[in-house]
Amino acid sequence: MNVKLTLTLDKAVIIKAKVVARKSGRSLSDMVETYLKTQICREATHPSSNYSPLVSSLKGSIKLPEGSDYKQELKSALANKYK
């Protein structure tokens, strides 16, 4: 059952959100509802996480060798990439 809800938002945000909704063929109400459902789901599955469910699901998927420093690995990879 749908219930009407009144929100107070910045006018510029509303205008931009309506453009995005129109481009995607959705209503602004649908976009807000989807966003809220995502937040509710994230909170239920990862209460203390600030990441989206997709990003949270990837956590721990890369295993670095024992004793390696990920910051040093990243620095090295970026240095090689931009040589």
Phi and psi in radians as a Rosetta constraint file:
Dihedral C 1 N 2 CA 2 C 2 CIRCULARHARMONIC -1.493 0.35
Dihedral N 2 CA 2 C 2 N 3 CIRCULARHARMONIC 2.447 0.35
Dihedral C 2 N 3 CA 3 C 3 CIRCULARHARMONIC -2.213 0.35
Dihedral N 3 CA 3 C 3 N 4 CIRCULARHARMONIC 2.433 0.35
Dihedral C 3 N 4 CA 4 C 4 CIRCULARHARMONIC -1.284 0.35
Dihedral N 4 CA 4 C 4 N 5 CIRCULARHARMONIC 2.456 0.35
Dihedral C 4 N 5 CA 5 C 5 CIRCULARHARMONIC -2.345 0.35
Dihedral N 5 CA 5 C 5 N 6 CIRCULARHARMONIC 2.359 0.35
Dihedral C 5 N 6 CA 6 C 6 CIRCULARHARMONIC -1.830 0.35
Dihedral N 6 CA 6 C 6 N 7 CIRCULARHARMONIC 2.226 0.35
Dihedral C 6 N 7 CA 7 C 7 CIRCULARHARMONIC -2.069 0.35
Dihedral N 7 CA 7 C 7 N 8 CIRCULARHARMONIC 2.600 0.35
Dihedral C 7 N 8 CA 8 C 8 CIRCULARHARMONIC -1.955 0.35
Dihedral N 8 CA 8 C 8 N 9 CIRCULARHARMONIC 2.017 0.35
Dihedral C 8 N 9 CA 9 C 9 CIRCULARHARMONIC -2.321 0.35
Dihedral N 9 CA 9 C 9 N 10 CIRCULARHARMONIC 2.808 0.35
Dihedral C 9 N 10 CA 10 C 10 CIRCULARHARMONIC -1.066 0.35
Dihedral N 10 CA 10 C 10 N 11 CIRCULARHARMONIC 2.374 0.35
Dihedral C 10 N 11 CA 11 C 11 CIRCULARHARMONIC -1.017 0.35
Dihedral N 11 CA 11 C 11 N 12 CIRCULARHARMONIC -0.729 0.35
Dihedral C 11 N 12 CA 12 C 12 CIRCULARHARMONIC -1.100 0.35
Dihedral N 12 CA 12 C 12 N 13 CIRCULARHARMONIC -0.657 0.35
Dihedral C 12 N 13 CA 13 C 13 CIRCULARHARMONIC -1.129 0.35
Dihedral N 13 CA 13 C 13 N 14 CIRCULARHARMONIC -0.763 0.35
Dihedral C 13 N 14 CA 14 C 14 CIRCULARHARMONIC -1.073 0.35
Dihedral N 14 CA 14 C 14 N 15 CIRCULARHARMONIC -0.797 0.35
Dihedral C 14 N 15 CA 15 C 15 CIRCULARHARMONIC -1.065 0.35
Dihedral N 15 CA 15 C 15 N 16 CIRCULARHARMONIC -0.832 0.35
Dihedral C 15 N 16 CA 16 C 16 CIRCULARHARMONIC -1.140 0.35
Dihedral N 16 CA 16 C 16 N 17 CIRCULARHARMONIC -0.677 0.35
Dihedral C 16 N 17 CA 17 C 17 CIRCULARHARMONIC -1.135 0.35
Dihedral N 17 CA 17 C 17 N 18 CIRCULARHARMONIC -0.674 0.35
Dihedral C 17 N 18 CA 18 C 18 CIRCULARHARMONIC -1.126 0.35
Dihedral N 18 CA 18 C 18 N 19 CIRCULARHARMONIC -0.660 0.35
Dihedral C 18 N 19 CA 19 C 19 CIRCULARHARMONIC -1.115 0.35
Dihedral N 19 CA 19 C 19 N 20 CIRCULARHARMONIC -0.811 0.35
Dihedral C 19 N 20 CA 20 C 20 CIRCULARHARMONIC -1.073 0.35
Dihedral N 20 CA 20 C 20 N 21 CIRCULARHARMONIC -0.771 0.35
Dihedral C 20 N 21 CA 21 C 21 CIRCULARHARMONIC -1.071 0.35
Dihedral N 21 CA 21 C 21 N 22 CIRCULARHARMONIC -0.798 0.35
Dihedral C 21 N 22 CA 22 C 22 CIRCULARHARMONIC -1.072 0.35
Dihedral N 22 CA 22 C 22 N 23 CIRCULARHARMONIC -0.772 0.35
Dihedral C 22 N 23 CA 23 C 23 CIRCULARHARMONIC -1.092 0.35
Dihedral N 23 CA 23 C 23 N 24 CIRCULARHARMONIC -0.575 0.35
Dihedral C 23 N 24 CA 24 C 24 CIRCULARHARMONIC -1.611 0.35
Dihedral N 24 CA 24 C 24 N 25 CIRCULARHARMONIC 0.034 0.35
Dihedral C 24 N 25 CA 25 C 25 CIRCULARHARMONIC 1.229 0.35
Dihedral N 25 CA 25 C 25 N 26 CIRCULARHARMONIC 0.484 0.35
Dihedral C 25 N 26 CA 26 C 26 CIRCULARHARMONIC -2.141 0.35
Dihedral N 26 CA 26 C 26 N 27 CIRCULARHARMONIC 2.865 0.35
Dihedral C 26 N 27 CA 27 C 27 CIRCULARHARMONIC -1.563 0.35
Dihedral N 27 CA 27 C 27 N 28 CIRCULARHARMONIC 2.749 0.35
Dihedral C 27 N 28 CA 28 C 28 CIRCULARHARMONIC -1.099 0.35
Dihedral N 28 CA 28 C 28 N 29 CIRCULARHARMONIC -0.656 0.35
Dihedral C 28 N 29 CA 29 C 29 CIRCULARHARMONIC -1.050 0.35
Dihedral N 29 CA 29 C 29 N 30 CIRCULARHARMONIC -0.723 0.35
Dihedral C 29 N 30 CA 30 C 30 CIRCULARHARMONIC -1.127 0.35
Dihedral N 30 CA 30 C 30 N 31 CIRCULARHARMONIC -0.726 0.35
Dihedral C 30 N 31 CA 31 C 31 CIRCULARHARMONIC -1.088 0.35
Dihedral N 31 CA 31 C 31 N 32 CIRCULARHARMONIC -0.777 0.35
Dihedral C 31 N 32 CA 32 C 32 CIRCULARHARMONIC -1.132 0.35
Dihedral N 32 CA 32 C 32 N 33 CIRCULARHARMONIC -0.757 0.35
Dihedral C 32 N 33 CA 33 C 33 CIRCULARHARMONIC -1.090 0.35
Dihedral N 33 CA 33 C 33 N 34 CIRCULARHARMONIC -0.752 0.35
Dihedral C 33 N 34 CA 34 C 34 CIRCULARHARMONIC -1.095 0.35
Dihedral N 34 CA 34 C 34 N 35 CIRCULARHARMONIC -0.742 0.35
Dihedral C 34 N 35 CA 35 C 35 CIRCULARHARMONIC -1.060 0.35
Dihedral N 35 CA 35 C 35 N 36 CIRCULARHARMONIC -0.819 0.35
Dihedral C 35 N 36 CA 36 C 36 CIRCULARHARMONIC -1.119 0.35
Dihedral N 36 CA 36 C 36 N 37 CIRCULARHARMONIC -0.697 0.35
Dihedral C 36 N 37 CA 37 C 37 CIRCULARHARMONIC -1.083 0.35
Dihedral N 37 CA 37 C 37 N 38 CIRCULARHARMONIC -0.702 0.35
Dihedral C 37 N 38 CA 38 C 38 CIRCULARHARMONIC -1.093 0.35
Dihedral N 38 CA 38 C 38 N 39 CIRCULARHARMONIC -0.756 0.35
Dihedral C 38 N 39 CA 39 C 39 CIRCULARHARMONIC -1.144 0.35
Dihedral N 39 CA 39 C 39 N 40 CIRCULARHARMONIC -0.702 0.35
Dihedral C 39 N 40 CA 40 C 40 CIRCULARHARMONIC -1.125 0.35
Dihedral N 40 CA 40 C 40 N 41 CIRCULARHARMONIC -0.763 0.35
Dihedral C 40 N 41 CA 41 C 41 CIRCULARHARMONIC -1.108 0.35
Dihedral N 41 CA 41 C 41 N 42 CIRCULARHARMONIC -0.777 0.35
Dihedral C 41 N 42 CA 42 C 42 CIRCULARHARMONIC -1.083 0.35
Dihedral N 42 CA 42 C 42 N 43 CIRCULARHARMONIC -0.756 0.35
Dihedral C 42 N 43 CA 43 C 43 CIRCULARHARMONIC -1.126 0.35
Dihedral N 43 CA 43 C 43 N 44 CIRCULARHARMONIC -0.654 0.35
Dihedral C 43 N 44 CA 44 C 44 CIRCULARHARMONIC -1.215 0.35
Dihedral N 44 CA 44 C 44 N 45 CIRCULARHARMONIC -0.637 0.35
Dihedral C 44 N 45 CA 45 C 45 CIRCULARHARMONIC -1.612 0.35
Dihedral N 45 CA 45 C 45 N 46 CIRCULARHARMONIC -0.520 0.35
Dihedral C 45 N 46 CA 46 C 46 CIRCULARHARMONIC -2.440 0.35
Dihedral N 46 CA 46 C 46 N 47 CIRCULARHARMONIC 1.317 0.35
Dihedral C 46 N 47 CA 47 C 47 CIRCULARHARMONIC -0.968 0.35
Dihedral N 47 CA 47 C 47 N 48 CIRCULARHARMONIC -0.580 0.35
Dihedral C 47 N 48 CA 48 C 48 CIRCULARHARMONIC -1.835 0.35
Dihedral N 48 CA 48 C 48 N 49 CIRCULARHARMONIC 0.126 0.35
Dihedral C 48 N 49 CA 49 C 49 CIRCULARHARMONIC -1.545 0.35
Dihedral N 49 CA 49 C 49 N 50 CIRCULARHARMONIC 2.439 0.35
Dihedral C 49 N 50 CA 50 C 50 CIRCULARHARMONIC -1.719 0.35
Dihedral N 50 CA 50 C 50 N 51 CIRCULARHARMONIC 0.150 0.35
Dihedral C 50 N 51 CA 51 C 51 CIRCULARHARMONIC -1.804 0.35
Dihedral N 51 CA 51 C 51 N 52 CIRCULARHARMONIC 2.754 0.35
Dihedral C 51 N 52 CA 52 C 52 CIRCULARHARMONIC -1.200 0.35
Dihedral N 52 CA 52 C 52 N 53 CIRCULARHARMONIC 2.815 0.35
Dihedral C 52 N 53 CA 53 C 53 CIRCULARHARMONIC -0.985 0.35
Dihedral N 53 CA 53 C 53 N 54 CIRCULARHARMONIC -0.663 0.35
Dihedral C 53 N 54 CA 54 C 54 CIRCULARHARMONIC -1.111 0.35
Dihedral N 54 CA 54 C 54 N 55 CIRCULARHARMONIC -0.849 0.35
Dihedral C 54 N 55 CA 55 C 55 CIRCULARHARMONIC -1.119 0.35
Dihedral N 55 CA 55 C 55 N 56 CIRCULARHARMONIC -0.730 0.35
Dihedral C 55 N 56 CA 56 C 56 CIRCULARHARMONIC -1.066 0.35
Dihedral N 56 CA 56 C 56 N 57 CIRCULARHARMONIC -0.626 0.35
Dihedral C 56 N 57 CA 57 C 57 CIRCULARHARMONIC -1.207 0.35
Dihedral N 57 CA 57 C 57 N 58 CIRCULARHARMONIC -0.392 0.35
Dihedral C 57 N 58 CA 58 C 58 CIRCULARHARMONIC -1.504 0.35
Dihedral N 58 CA 58 C 58 N 59 CIRCULARHARMONIC -0.216 0.35
Dihedral C 58 N 59 CA 59 C 59 CIRCULARHARMONIC -1.010 0.35
Dihedral N 59 CA 59 C 59 N 60 CIRCULARHARMONIC 2.228 0.35
Dihedral C 59 N 60 CA 60 C 60 CIRCULARHARMONIC 1.478 0.35
Dihedral N 60 CA 60 C 60 N 61 CIRCULARHARMONIC 0.077 0.35
Dihedral C 60 N 61 CA 61 C 61 CIRCULARHARMONIC -1.355 0.35
Dihedral N 61 CA 61 C 61 N 62 CIRCULARHARMONIC -0.296 0.35
Dihedral C 61 N 62 CA 62 C 62 CIRCULARHARMONIC -1.900 0.35
Dihedral N 62 CA 62 C 62 N 63 CIRCULARHARMONIC 2.178 0.35
Dihedral C 62 N 63 CA 63 C 63 CIRCULARHARMONIC -1.901 0.35
Dihedral N 63 CA 63 C 63 N 64 CIRCULARHARMONIC 1.995 0.35
Dihedral C 63 N 64 CA 64 C 64 CIRCULARHARMONIC -1.523 0.35
Dihedral N 64 CA 64 C 64 N 65 CIRCULARHARMONIC 2.683 0.35
Dihedral C 64 N 65 CA 65 C 65 CIRCULARHARMONIC -1.009 0.35
Dihedral N 65 CA 65 C 65 N 66 CIRCULARHARMONIC 2.629 0.35
Dihedral C 65 N 66 CA 66 C 66 CIRCULARHARMONIC -0.975 0.35
Dihedral N 66 CA 66 C 66 N 67 CIRCULARHARMONIC 2.280 0.35
Dihedral C 66 N 67 CA 67 C 67 CIRCULARHARMONIC 1.462 0.35
Dihedral N 67 CA 67 C 67 N 68 CIRCULARHARMONIC 0.017 0.35
Dihedral C 67 N 68 CA 68 C 68 CIRCULARHARMONIC -1.418 0.35
Dihedral N 68 CA 68 C 68 N 69 CIRCULARHARMONIC 2.700 0.35
Dihedral C 68 N 69 CA 69 C 69 CIRCULARHARMONIC -1.847 0.35
Dihedral N 69 CA 69 C 69 N 70 CIRCULARHARMONIC 1.982 0.35
Dihedral C 69 N 70 CA 70 C 70 CIRCULARHARMONIC -1.092 0.35
Dihedral N 70 CA 70 C 70 N 71 CIRCULARHARMONIC -0.572 0.35
Dihedral C 70 N 71 CA 71 C 71 CIRCULARHARMONIC -1.158 0.35
Dihedral N 71 CA 71 C 71 N 72 CIRCULARHARMONIC -0.699 0.35
Dihedral C 71 N 72 CA 72 C 72 CIRCULARHARMONIC -1.186 0.35
Dihedral N 72 CA 72 C 72 N 73 CIRCULARHARMONIC -0.700 0.35
Dihedral C 72 N 73 CA 73 C 73 CIRCULARHARMONIC -1.057 0.35
Dihedral N 73 CA 73 C 73 N 74 CIRCULARHARMONIC -0.763 0.35
Dihedral C 73 N 74 CA 74 C 74 CIRCULARHARMONIC -1.124 0.35
Dihedral N 74 CA 74 C 74 N 75 CIRCULARHARMONIC -0.794 0.35
Dihedral C 74 N 75 CA 75 C 75 CIRCULARHARMONIC -1.030 0.35
Dihedral N 75 CA 75 C 75 N 76 CIRCULARHARMONIC -0.776 0.35
Dihedral C 75 N 76 CA 76 C 76 CIRCULARHARMONIC -1.120 0.35
Dihedral N 76 CA 76 C 76 N 77 CIRCULARHARMONIC -0.777 0.35
Dihedral C 76 N 77 CA 77 C 77 CIRCULARHARMONIC -1.101 0.35
Dihedral N 77 CA 77 C 77 N 78 CIRCULARHARMONIC -0.728 0.35
Dihedral C 77 N 78 CA 78 C 78 CIRCULARHARMONIC -1.185 0.35
Dihedral N 78 CA 78 C 78 N 79 CIRCULARHARMONIC -0.668 0.35
Dihedral C 78 N 79 CA 79 C 79 CIRCULARHARMONIC -1.091 0.35
Dihedral N 79 CA 79 C 79 N 80 CIRCULARHARMONIC -0.731 0.35
Dihedral C 79 N 80 CA 80 C 80 CIRCULARHARMONIC -1.183 0.35
Dihedral N 80 CA 80 C 80 N 81 CIRCULARHARMONIC -0.662 0.35
Dihedral C 80 N 81 CA 81 C 81 CIRCULARHARMONIC -1.138 0.35
Dihedral N 81 CA 81 C 81 N 82 CIRCULARHARMONIC -0.682 0.35
Dihedral C 81 N 82 CA 82 C 82 CIRCULARHARMONIC -1.821 0.35
Dihedral N 82 CA 82 C 82 N 83 CIRCULARHARMONIC 0.462 0.35
